[in-house]
Amino acid sequence: MTVARHVRVTGRVQGVFFRAWAREEARRLGVHGWVRNCADGSVEAHVQGDEGGVAELIGKLHFGPSGAQVRDVVVENAEPENVDRFDVRH
């Protein structure tokens, strides 16, 4: 069963390759969706797939890549989107 979550990550999460790192982690886990920078300095993502993969990726988003300093992660339920891979959006 496919689950979907909307995630917003705050802290030092832009300029540290957060989006590229998230894409690689998602692809490794077989999770689909997208990630993008927001004007307020946060990063938001739509994550969907099997519950285990989605939960594992969200757990990783709490830490991010080595240069990131994650302050907070807000997760909300979302409706699945018509996506078949994980992309960086601009």
TORSE-721869 format. One record per residue (C-alpha): residue number from 1; residue in one letter; x, y, z. Coordinates in nm, 4 decimals, decimal comma. Each point is the difference from the previous one (the first is absolute). Last residue first. Example, Ala and Ser with C-alpha at 12.3 -4.5 7.8 and 13.67 -1.06 7.14 Angstrom:
REC   n res       c1       c2       c3
REC   2   S   1,3670  -0,1060   0,7140
REC   1   A  -0,1370  -0,3440   0,0660
This chain:
REC   n res       c1       c2       c3
REC  90   H   1,3445   2,4109  -0,8774
REC  89   R  -0,1000  -0,3624   0,0506
REC  88   V   0,2365  -0,2836   0,0852
REC  87   D  -0,1596  -0,3244  -0,1076
REC  86   F  -0,0971  -0,3383   0,1459
REC  85   R  -0,1510  -0,2513  -0,2436
REC  84   D  -0,3405  -0,1208  -0,1239
REC  83   V  -0,2172   0,2942   0,0981
REC  82   N  -0,3779   0,0391  -0,0294
REC  81   E  -0,0556   0,1400   0,3477
REC  80   P  -0,1039  -0,1826   0,3152
REC  79   E  -0,2141   0,2086   0,2367
REC  78   A   0,1820   0,1427   0,2987
REC  77   N   0,0461  -0,0681   0,3707
REC  76   E   0,2051   0,2657   0,1748
REC  75   V   0,3608  -0,0010   0,1205
REC  74   V   0,1792   0,2959   0,1575
REC  73   V   0,3775  -0,0325   0,0395
REC  72   D   0,1908   0,2442   0,2205
REC  71   R   0,3487   0,1435   0,0556
REC  70   V   0,2002  -0,1966  -0,2558
REC  69   Q   0,3642   0,1064  -0,0224
REC  68   A   0,1210  -0,1088  -0,3426
REC  67   G   0,3607  -0,0431  -0,1126
REC  66   S   0,0113  -0,3798   0,0548
REC  65   P  -0,3189  -0,0752  -0,1914
REC  64   G  -0,3401   0,0067   0,1677
REC  63   F  -0,0650  -0,0821   0,3674
REC  62   H  -0,3785   0,0031   0,0480
REC  61   L  -0,0312  -0,0740  -0,3736
REC  60   K   0,1420  -0,3470   0,0722
REC  59   G  -0,3035  -0,0885   0,2121
REC  58   I  -0,2277   0,1277  -0,2755
REC  57   L   0,1811  -0,2321  -0,2424
REC  56   E  -0,0492  -0,2993   0,2307
REC  55   A  -0,3683   0,0775   0,0543
REC  54   V  -0,0634   0,0259  -0,3744
REC  53   G   0,1848  -0,3258  -0,0629
REC  52   G  -0,1926  -0,1855   0,2689
REC  51   E  -0,3390   0,1374  -0,1013
REC  50   D   0,0335  -0,0974  -0,3635
REC  49   G   0,0234   0,2923  -0,2366
REC  48   Q  -0,0373   0,3738   0,0223
REC  47   V   0,2041   0,3040   0,1011
REC  46   H  -0,0898   0,3577  -0,0885
REC  45   A   0,2782   0,2283   0,1121
REC  44   E   0,0585   0,3448   0,1391
REC  43   V   0,3277   0,1748   0,0754
REC  42   S   0,0201   0,3092   0,2171
REC  41   G   0,1721   0,3302  -0,0744
REC  40   D  -0,3189   0,2111  -0,0074
REC  39   A  -0,0072  -0,0005  -0,3826
REC  38   C  -0,0381  -0,3780  -0,0060
REC  37   N   0,2468  -0,2537  -0,1384
REC  36   R  -0,1386  -0,3090  -0,1700
REC  35   V  -0,0469  -0,3768   0,0429
REC  34   W  -0,2045  -0,2472  -0,2045
REC  33   G  -0,1928  -0,3249   0,0096
REC  32   H   0,0848  -0,3694  -0,0180
REC  31   V   0,1581  -0,2415   0,2498
REC  30   G   0,2023  -0,3013  -0,1139
REC  29   L   0,2341   0,0250   0,3009
REC  28   R   0,3120   0,0704  -0,2099
REC  27   R  -0,2024   0,2439  -0,2099
REC  26   A  -0,1127   0,1840   0,3104
REC  25   E   0,3546   0,0182   0,1400
REC  24   E   0,1337   0,1312  -0,3330
REC  23   R  -0,2746   0,2612  -0,0280
REC  22   A   0,0485   0,1101   0,3620
REC  21   W   0,3760   0,0490  -0,0604
REC  20   A  -0,0675   0,2067  -0,3110
REC  19   R  -0,2488   0,2136   0,1936
REC  18   F   0,2209   0,0474   0,3063
REC  17   F   0,3104   0,0979  -0,2002
REC  16   V   0,1086   0,2375   0,2819
REC  15   G  -0,1084   0,3313  -0,1536
REC  14   Q  -0,3437  -0,0239   0,1586
REC  13   V  -0,0696  -0,2091   0,3096
REC  12   R   0,1368   0,2099   0,2843
REC  11   G  -0,3124  -0,0286   0,2125
REC  10   T  -0,3480  -0,0952  -0,1133
REC   9   V  -0,1414  -0,3146  -0,1642
REC   8   R  -0,3564  -0,0124  -0,1315
REC   7   V  -0,1480  -0,3420  -0,0851
REC   6   H  -0,3180  -0,0928  -0,1854
REC   5   R  -0,0744  -0,3696   0,0397
REC   4   A  -0,1396  -0,2693  -0,2271
REC   3   V  -0,0886  -0,3645   0,0606
REC   2   T  -0,0237  -0,2674  -0,2675
REC   1   M  -0,1351  -0,3411   0,0976
